[in-house]
């Protein structure tokens, strides 16, 4: 049974989705997302920085360790979103994990189609490895950001570079064709995502590239060698089938995967932590996973 707070939120999101026209202009979409960003908690501090040439924000809740980093990759269909839109979520994860979240401001499509965002993630990670060491870093992302994070890890595995201690994929979107069964069956009950919007994003970030290119999507990429992976998905999310596919492919590749499937949750419900109990629990689970892996890494290196 879901909480009263979530039930109310779900109704509001469904009504807003039905009543609000969606612009097809990426600049307008980005401005709207910036305006709708949730307020950040008073104990969270954000500092602008640059990581390997990539703009970023270091977001830390009170008491978070500067030595321990979660490289966070925001969602937004590869086309919208920023450190500002995800500052609250990064702050909540910082508090739950005890890490400082490095939220990268990667290049967006259509101005910069894939793999630009993946390139930026790899560069930012390399800079963090130089400054902190791979054994003090986790990587996480939501939606398209989760996919960017996983694809960056496949690059690292292929190059032999050191892996972070853990990875987190929240509501990952990996099927750019939206061909899975869940896209059709859950389109009416997903309160966040419109399929037409996803198709539009795919045209922007792919151009004439193959949506199944193994350099662009975990749907076909080689996943062997990835660090322990936590995947979160909700059953009222059109991308829930993508999470299942990612988990199955990663396990087949020998990756240590933990999959949390939460009934009735929408796409990236984590953003409402502190307001909705299910969201707070989800963020705490992310934080505990990251903290556990960092602690294990510290014991090994001691």
Beta strands, then each sheet from edge to edge (+ up, - down):
strand 1: 44-51
strand 2: 54-61
strand 3: 65-73
strand 4: 99-104
strand 5: 137-142
strand 6: 166-170
strand 7: 229-234
strand 8: 257-262
sheet 1: 1+ 2- 4+ 3+ 5+ 6+ 7+ 8+
end
